[in-house]
Amino acid sequence: MSTATAEEGLERAAILMMSVGEEGAAEVFKYLSPKEVQKLGETMAKLRSVSREKIDDTVKAFHQTHGEQYSLVKDSDEYISQVLRKALGDDKANLLIDRILQGRDVSGIESLKWMDPSAVAELLKNEHPQIVASILVHLDRDHAAESLKHFPDRMRNDVLLRVATLDGIQPQALDELNQVLSRVLAAGDKVKKTTLGGAKTAAEMLNFLGGTIESSVVEAIREHDNDLAQKILDQMFTFDNLIDLDDRGIQTMLREIQSDSLIVALKGADQSLREKIFKNMSSRAAETLREDLESKGPVRLSEVEREQREILKTVRRLADEGQIQIGSGGGDDGFV
């Protein structure tokens, strides 16, 4: 999806949220991820006036009935605040309201989940790598990976090494950052060690880094511990590894992804992987995909890698749901 299309979609969603009332909007927000809430909230905050025609088009697109009311709310800031509080509760809402409306940074591990990766990196850049590693393992893997991109190479390599060697978090260690992991420490000193970190966690973060950064980190870890580097590599699942999926896994994946995303992602794929994809499509669909690939002009490497990461997210979700099997247990013997 192009940037323009994504921005247009966000604007249409924001218009709809500003049109359905606080209760309706709050119900929708309950089903969005932190990053989705932030993006949609920021777009809503920018809306001040919208033409009647655009509102009509938006409402029709979502098959909603909007009656005769065509004006947006008078006080968008207050509206957003009320919607977020109803959807998320006061604590989480206040964290996000600060960022969207006031632009203030807030502290705490929960607040990091609602912040841009660059802001997370800025807050943690002067912390010890061990502390940074202890924090990042609590974030979504792609969020942690995006944050790591904003660290210098040496710091990033050190942090990933510590993530890979982390076998748990002791509550007293977390207290060093002013109880940033208050939820983990809520039960006091009797809290058991939380199982976080390890080679698998490091591999999942690296999967989202991709490209030269990924190679650089692995080589840095290899210099420290060759066996650990190999364990991480064994746990990683990259776009090229899709060729190891069995036919059923490929077919399941194809049902979940958009053709536009697949076309861009395959621009950077080996011919062998392309052929496996073609093999698991109908003849007509495969032919159409071949033609689209041939007619597609040059695509930026960053765009290819972005679409590949999105497809890998889908593959990992399907694996978590048990619909497909990836990793060393994959292959054509994965299902009976």
N, C-alpha and C positions, 0 to 999 in steps of 0.2 A: 504494500500500500504506500502510495506517495505521501510526502509530507503534507502537501496541499489537501489531499483527500482526508488524511488523519485530522488535520486542523478543522476541516469542514465538518467532519463527523463529531468532533468535540463540541463545536459551536452549536450544532443542531441538538446534541444531547443536553447542552447547557440551557438552551432556549426551552426545551421541553421541561427540564427540571424547574425552571423559573415559572412555568406556566401551570403546573399541576397542583401547586399548593404544597405547604410544608409537610403535611402528613404523607402525601404521595411521594414526594421527593425523598423524604427520610426513609421510606420503605425501600426505595431503589438503592440508596446509599448503603444500606445494610448488606447488600450482596456484592459490593465492590471491594477490591483490594485497596490497601493504603495508597499505592501509587495511582490507581484509577481515581480514588477519591480526591487526591491532591490535584491531579490534572484537570478533572472536571470542576472542582471547586475553584481553581485558579481561573478557568475559563468563565465560570459564572460571575466571578468577581469583576471581570473586565467588561461584562455586558451592562450597558446603561440604557440604551434604547435600541429597539429592533422594529423594523417595518412590519406592518400588518401582513403583508404578503409573505414575508419570510416565516412569520409565526404560523400562518396558514399552511404553508408548504411543509413545515416541520411537523405540525400536528397530523397532517394527512399522512406523511411518511411513516409515522409511528402508529397509524390507525387509531388515533385518539379523538375524542370529541371534546372540543374546547369551548363550545357555546359561543356566546357573544363577547366574552372577555378577551381582549386582544392586547392589553397592556401588561408589561412586566411589573414586578413589585417595585414599590417606590424606594425602599431602602434595601438594596441588594446585600449589603454587608450584614445587616440584622437578619435578613432572610437566610443567608448562608449559615450564620451562627446557629440559628434555631434548628435548621435542617440537620446540621452536623451533630448537634447535641441530642436531638431526638433519635438519630440513627446510631450514634456511636457512644452516647453517654458523655457526661461532662468532662471527664478526665481526658479521654482520647480526642474529643472535639476541641478542647482548649489547646492541645498541642498543635492540631492542624490549623485552627483559626489563627493562632499566633503566626504561623508560617505564611498562610494565604493572605491575610488581611493586614497584619502588622509587619511581616517579614522578620520577626525576631527568632533567633535561634533558641532552642530549648534543650535541656539536658535529660539524660536518662535513656536507658536502652530502648524503651518503648517509643520515645520520641525519634530515635534514630531510624526506626522502621518507617517513619512518615517523612523523612527528609531526603532531599536529593543526594545521590552518591557523592557529588563534589562537596556538599556541605558536611557529610559524614567524615570524609577524608580531612577536611579542614579542621574539624573538631579533634580528630585523633592524631594529626600529623606529628605532634610533639610527645605523644605517649610512647611508652616502651613497647617494642614489637610484641612482647608476650601479652601485654594488656590489650593491644589492638586485636591480636588473634583471638583472645578470650571473648571480645565483644563481637567480632565479625561472625563467629560461628553461631550467634543467635539470630543473625539476619537471614533473609532468603538468600539462596546461593547466588542468584543473578544480581541482587542488590549488593551483596558483599563484593562480588567480582567487579561491578561497575565502580564501587568505592575504591577498590585496589588499583584501578587504572589511574587514579589521581595521585598515587604515591610514587616517589622516586623508585627506580629499579631496585636499588639495594634494599630499601625498606620493604618493598613489595615482596622480594624474594625471601627476606628474613621472616616476614609475617607468615607467608605460605608455608615455610619450613616449620614454623612453630604450630601452625594449624595442623599440619600433617603429623606432628609428634605429640599433639595434645590428646590425652586420653580421658580427660574429664576436667571439670571446673570445681575447685574447692571454694565454698562460700567466702572464706576469709580473704581469698585472692581478689574476689570481685569487689570487696569493700574498699579496695584501693582507689577506685574511681567514684568515691562519694556515693556508694551504694547504687551504682547505675543499673545493677541487675536486682532491683528491689524485689521483684517477683520471685526470683530464685531464692533470695535470702529471707523471704517473708516468714518462714517458719523458724528462723533463728539459727543458732549454731548446730542444731540437730539435723539440719537439712543434709540429705545424702548427696554425695558427689553426683553431679549431672553428667550423663554420658553425652559429650559433645566433642567435636574435633575428630582427628584421626585421618588416615590416608584417604578414606572415602570422602570425607568432608572437603579436604584439600582438592581432590580430583573434581568434585562437583563445582567448586569455585573456578578451577582452571578451565573447565568445560565452557564457562561463560566468558573467560578472558580471550581465548583463541589466539590464532596467529603467532606473531613473533614473541609476544609477551608470554604466552604459554610455554614456548620452547625455552625462553630465557629462564623462567622460574624453575622448570624441570631440571635444566642443566645446573643451576645454582644448588638445587637440593641434591643432585647427583654427586656434586663435589663434596658435599657434607656427608651424605649417606647414600651409596649407590643402591642398596637394597630397598631403602625407603622410596627412592625415586621410581624404582621399578614397580613397587606396590601401588604407587599413585597412578602410574601409567596403566597398570592392569585394571584400575577402577574407573578410568576415564572412558567416556563414550563420545566420540566425535562424529561429525557428519559423515566422514569416510567410513565409519564403522556401520553405517546403515546397510552396507552390502552384506553384513553378517546376519542381518535379520532374515528369518525364514519368509517364504512367500506370504504366508498368512499374516505375518507381522507387517510386511510392506503394504499389503492390501488394507489392513486396519489403519495404518498410518495415513494412507492416501485418502481415506474417507474423512479424515479429520482436518486436512489442510487445504488451503485455497490454491487454485491453480496458478494465480499470479505469484504467490509466494514461492511455489515449487519451481517455477520457471527461473526466477532470479537465483534461487539457491543452487539449482543445477548448473548454472553458468560456471560455477567454480568446482564442479564435480568431475571425477574421472569418468571416462566413457563406460567402464565396466559397471559403475553404479547407475549411470543413466540407463544402460541396457536392462539392468535388473528392475528398475522402475517401469520401463516400457513393458517388460514381460508380464508385469502384474496389473496391467491396465487392459481395457478392451482395445481391440485393434483400432477402432476409430479414435478413441481417446489418446492412444499412444501416438498415432499419426499426427493428431492435432498438436500434441505436446512437442513432437519433433519439429514441426513447422514453426511453432512459436519460438522454440529455442534458436532455430536458424535465423528467424527474422528479427529476433531481439538484438538490439544494438548493444554497444559496449556498456557495461554496468560497473559502477565503482566497487572496488573490493570490499569497502566498508559496508555497502548495501548488501552484497552477497553474503558476507559473514553475519550480518544482522538477521537476514531471512533464514540462514542455516541455524542460527541460535534459536529462533522462534520455532522452527520445526523440531529441533532437539528438545525444546521444552515440552512440546506435544508428545514426543516419543517417550520422554521420561514420565510424563503423567500417565500415559497408557500403560507403561511398565509398572508404575505404582499401583494402578488399578487392576493389574494382573491380566490385561488384555493382550499384551505382547511380552516377550522376554528378550532382554538385552544383556550384554556382558558375556562373560565366559560361559554362561549357561545357555547362550542363544544358539542360533543356527537352526538347521532344518529339523533337528531332533527336539526342538523346544516344545512341541505340542504333539499330543497323540489323539 
